[in-house]
């Protein structure tokens, strides 16, 4: 939360009211809350979005409530890829699933968050809960901002109207996490001011816990996959200056050149990647569903890479509405 703000916890009644409002949005249930003509599908189908995943994760754990939740209630310290998969199973189901799938995923994450609570012992016993709007808003903001940053690193920038529409659509995603529209900045310009203010705010603190979690994220702990040097350089390049130092991310002339070189090569090569590989599996699964087909073997393998399982959550619900 911003300095001086009081915590506001999301109740079961709150989340059900938000879901009820979402169901009133126009469109076919099988398209989900976004659909093939949305800017959301256009942006989030790109595997390049994960260029910003490290940045988003680090900014999230700079929030003490998020860091405490992850240390005490997750396996991030031992299994970074497992945490990655569990997160994106939910997110991709909300983005590319049917409305029934997205709603079921929303209720699941609310229930999971309901059990995440405790005390920040290093801050005079301050109480924290995962289902708190201000903390949820910051996590949501890092995902939205980092997605646009990564997308525009390799593809032509969105127009002003497209960016505004993407942000408007993102509020539906926020609602699935329990964040009401009135708790969000009105438009993209206000959203950009909010994120800039948060970065400079004393609310975000890279303490010992955050440093430990950051090291886990940057090392890919629990897997043989290690982030390549160019990815770490690009992540450092995109981090606000104060956090480069706080997370002990080296970024001298050599790293700056590596980041610049990576961005240049990615812009040249990325669009040459065939769509079956360039676009994430859940997008292909959604497209197959809209044509009345189950996902094929390549899509199922693609899903396993991004989500750790071959289909989105609650696929039976999606099949019933295809």
Beta strands, then each sheet from edge to edge (+ up, - down):
strand 1: 117-120
strand 2: 126-129
sheet 1: 1+ 2-
end
